[in-house]
């Protein structure tokens, strides 16, 4: 067959795909109306996880699972926008890794609301200005994001889902590597590639900035200035990738949380987050952890934060495998609640892949 014949076949397939997409969108609109009648939100993380899992099982190639997911993420995003345009708050400005994570969850059809700090991200979802919000919770090499943990103490928002994003840092600018004299970025980004910078740009001045956007604007104005950022910043601020993947640890990743007012239903593969404080006496934390152990529950995360109200007392952030409605988890939570001086379930949500 000729190239023109193959192209005509592709055109026919495109027409079939479009027709089926239109049918899918019509069904989604019906579901959306039913959700509105039931008072439910348009973001259903358990359902979306189920869709992606089904696609992985049915995918026989040649497209990779990641490519198929990316295509369907935008299909889901466009269909969700037909139900109700979803507003998502995130730690801004544009091209931050939180922005990248949010786009990876909600696609390009969501309305994104950048905030200056994590407290403002929470506030956008608490006041209803945003349907939900995306915040970083921990990095695999730098540890917990303390402002996120601290803000949960007074917030009534719930965790809806989590996303793990591999952190690939790039050196962006307008000139050559040999001409770079200043490297700008947020402190955590500079810290995650300090070895690469020491080896390849030992004489360059490292400048900490409040945001990736500020650093990118500096780099756009000065050929001798470069920025450490996600590659998305290159297209947004008129830069090019001087060197890709300069992170010191190729396994570096950040976990992000989607937070909102509602709790998602069980997905069958869930995680439960708890915020608590134990009595200030010997063996108190051991007793709490022993309650979890005796119920056969796997704890995947434990992080202490000092209480702002009482010196030398701590809040503990704990992640457990399972849903709060599971029998063993529910029993453990009930026992722990009676033992702790402060206890709050932050949410049960689908575990990230």
N, C-alpha and C positions, 0 to 999 in steps of 0.2 A: 504493500500500500504506500501511497505517497504521503508527504508531510501534510498537504492540504486535506487529504482524506482523514488523517488522524485528527487534524484540527476541527474538522466538521463533526467528528465523533465527540470531541471534547466539548464543542458548543452545545450539542444535543444533551450531553450529560449535565452541563451547567444549567440548562433549562429545566431538566428534571430535578436537580438539586434545589433550584430556586422555588419550583412549585411545591416541593416537599417542605422547604423552610417556611413558605407561606402557610401551609397547613399546620405546621408545628406552632407558628405564631398565633394562629387562630385558636388552637387548643389552649395555649398559654393564657390568652386573653380570657377565656372561660374560667380557667383556674384562678386567674387574678380576681375576677369578679366574685368568685366563691370565697376567696380569701378575705376580700373586703367585707363581705357579708358576715364572715365569721370573726372579723376583727383581728386577722392575722397579718403579719408583715410579709413583704415580698422576698426577704432574704431567708432561705431555708437551707442552711449548711449541710444538714444530714441528707436532704434530698439531692443536693448537688454532688456530694461525695458519692452517693449511690449511682448517679449518672456517670461520673468519671470512672468508677470501678467497673461498671458494666461495659463502658467503651474499651477499657483495657482488656477485658476478657474477650471481646469480639474483634479486637484489632488484629488483623493478620498481615499488616504491612502493605506496601513498603513504607508508609508514613510511620514515624516513631510514635510511641505513646505520648511523648511530650508535645509533638506537633499536633496530634489529634486533640489533646487537651486544650492547647492554645486556640485551635479553631473553634472548638465547642465552648470554650470560655467566652468568646465574643458572641457566639450564637445565643448563649444563655444570657449574656449581658444585654444584648439587643432585645431579646424577648422579655426580660425583666423590666426593661425601660417601657415596654408597652403596658405592663401592669401598672407601674408607678415608678417614675424616675427616682432612683434611689440616691440619696445624698450621703456622702461618706466623709467624715472628718479625719484628718491625718496630721501627723507631725510634719509640718512643711519646712521650707517651701517646696516647689516642684523639683523633682529629680532626687529627693532624699530616698534612702532605702525604704522608708515607711511608705512613701508615695509609690515606689516600684512594687512593694508587697501588696498595697491596696489595689493597684491596677491588675496584679496577678490574680487577685481574688474576685474583683467585681467587673473587670474589663473596661473598655474605653467608653462605654455608654453611661457609666455612672457620673454623677456630678460630684466633683471632689472639692472639699473645703479645707484649705491649709490652715493650720494654727501655729502660733509662735512657740508654744510649749505644750507639754503633755497635759497640764491642768486645763488648758483651753480646749484641747482635744476632748477630754472627758466632758467639759461643760457644754460643748456643742451637741453631744448626744443626750446629755441630761436635760437640756432645755428644749429638745425637739428640733433644733435648727438642723441637725443631721439625724438620719435614721439610725446610723450606727457609726462607729469610729474604729480606726486601726492604730494600735500602739505597739512599740517594741517592748518585750518583757525580759529577754536575756540574749546575750551573745556567747557563742561557744568558746571564745578566747578571752573576752573581757568581762564576762559575768553578767550579773543582773542589772537591769535598768532601774535604778532605785527610785526615780521620780514616779515611774509607773506603779511600782509596788506601794509607795507612800500614798498615792492618790486613791488607791483602792480602799484605804482604811475608812474614809468618810463617804465614798461614793456608793450609790445603790445600783449602779450598772452591773450587768451580768456578762460573763464571757460567753460568746456565741460560737466561736470557732478559733482555731489556731492555724498559722501558716509558718513553715520553716523555709527561709530564703537563703540560698547560698550567697555569701557576700564576696563578689568579685570586684576588686578595686582596680581602677584604671588611672593612668596618668594622662590628663587631658590638657591641651593647650593649643596654641596657634603656631609655635615655632618648633625647631628640632630639639631633641633631647640634649644635645651638646650645648644649647644656648640657655637652658633652664638655670635661673639663679635663685628663684624663690618657689617654694611649694606650699600651697595654701589648702586647708581643709579643716573640718571639725577635728577636735583632739582625738576622738576615738578612731577616726579613719587614719590619721597619721600614725597612731600607735600600732595599728594593725599591719602597717607596711614599713615599719622603722628599719628593719634589716635590709630590705630592698633599697630604700632610700640611702642608707648608710653606704651601701656597696656601689650604687650607680650614680648617686648625686651627693657625694660626701661634703662638698663645699656649699651646697644650696642652703639657703635660710628656710627653716620650717616655720610657717606662720599659722597659728591657730585662729580660726574664724568661727563666728556664731552660726553660720549656715553654709551649706554647699553652694547655694545660689550666690551668696556674697563672694565666695572664693572663685566661682566660675566667671562672674562678672569681672573680677580683677584679672583673671587669666585672659579674657577676651580683649581687654584693653592693653595688655602688655605681653609681648612675645617672650619675655624672659620669665614670666610667671606661669606656673602650671598648677593644676588642681587635682587632688585625689578624689575621685567620685565614681558613681555608676555611669556607664556609657550613655544612659539616657540624657545626662547633663550635656553631652557633646552636641546632640541635635537641638536641644532647647536653647543653648547659649552660644551657638556658632563656633564650637571647638572641634578638634579632631582627637582621636585616640593616638597619643604618642607611644604609649606602651600599655598593653592589656595585661590584666591579671598580675598585679604587683603585690598582692597580699602575701604575707609571709607564710600563712597556713592555708593551703588550698582547700582544707576541710572547713574553713571558717564559715559560720552560718549564724543567722539571727532568727529567733522565734518571735513572731508577732501574734497579737491577739485581736480578734474582732470583738468589740464590746457594744452592748445595746441594752434595751429595757426588757427584752423578752428572753425566755429560756427555750432553746431548741429541744425537740423530742429526742429520744434515744436513737442512735445510729447503729448500735450493735458493737461499736468499737470506740468507746468513749473514754473521757478523762474528766475528773472532778477536781476543781481547785478550791482550796480552803484557806482562809485567813483566820488565825487564832492567836491567843495569848494564854500562857499557862501560869498557874500560881507561882509566886516567887519563893520557891523552897527547893531543897535538895531533891534531885531525881525527878523533878516535875516534867521535863521534856522527855526523859526516858519512859515515864508512865504513859505519856501521850503516844509515843511511837510504839509502845508495846500494845496499846489498844488496836492500832492499825495492824500490827503483826499478827495478833491473835485472831483477827478476822480474815487472815490470808490475803490481804490487799497489798499490791505492789506500790510502793511510794517511788515516784520518778523525779521529784524535785522537793528540796527543802532549803529555804533561805530565810535568815533572821534579819529583822530590821528594828533598830532601837525605837522605843515608844517616845513620842514627842511630849507626852503628858507626864510620864513617870520615868525619872532617870534610872538606868540600869535594868529596865524591864524591856521585853522584846515582843514584837509580833513575829509570827512564823507563817510563811507562805508555803503551802504544801500542795503538791499535785499527786493525785491518786489515780490508778487505773480503774476504770469502771464508771458507771453512772450513779448519781445520787439515789435513783430509784431501784437500783440493784439491791437484792436482799442483804448481801454481806456489807456493801458500802453503806447502805442506809443504817444498818445496825451499828457499824463503827462510828458513823457520824453522830448518831444519837448518843452513844456512850461518850464520845469525845466532847460533845456539846455540854454535857452535864459536868464534865471534869474541868473544862477550860474557863478562865475568867472572862474571856472574850472569844466569840466564835461566829464566823460568817462563812457560808458557802458562796463562793464567787460565781459558781456555775458549773454545769456539766455540759460537755460539748464534744463533737467528733474529734478524735485524735488526728493530727497531721500525718500524712503518708510518710 
